[in-house]
Every structure is written in C-alpha cells, then in structure tokens.
Amino acid sequence: MIRTILVSKYIQIQGQFVRALACGKIVVSVGKDEFEGRPLSHAPKPASHEVFAVS
C-alpha cells in the first residue's frame, strides 16, 4: 500500500508502507531507502484560492 508521510513542515514523502512504529510514526520505502515520519491522515489542503463553478 502506498502511504504519504510528513518528515518536516514542508517535506512529504510517498512510498510503499513498511511498518508502523509504537510512537505513531510509520516507515515507507522508496527504492532502496526507508523514511520515517508522521502519516498524512487527511486530504491535502486545497490551493490558496477557491474556485467556484457558476452555471
């Protein structure tokens, strides 16, 4: 399963889920590397502006 993690305030990494850690973080694999971070638990925020459809 592909998961997205936050490794810092501005950096997200998406990769294959490896394992969950007791502290609430998860580990994902990207190629030969593994990264640890907080799982992204919500949908990404929309752009800084809103678009409304008018019919």
Number of C-alpha atoms within 10 A of each C-alpha: 7 10 17 19 22 19 15 10 6 6 8 14 18 16 18 15 18 16 12 15 12 7 7 9 15 20 20 24 18 12 8 5 8 13 17 18 19 18 20 14 10 6 6 7 6 8 7 5 6 6 7 6 4 4 3
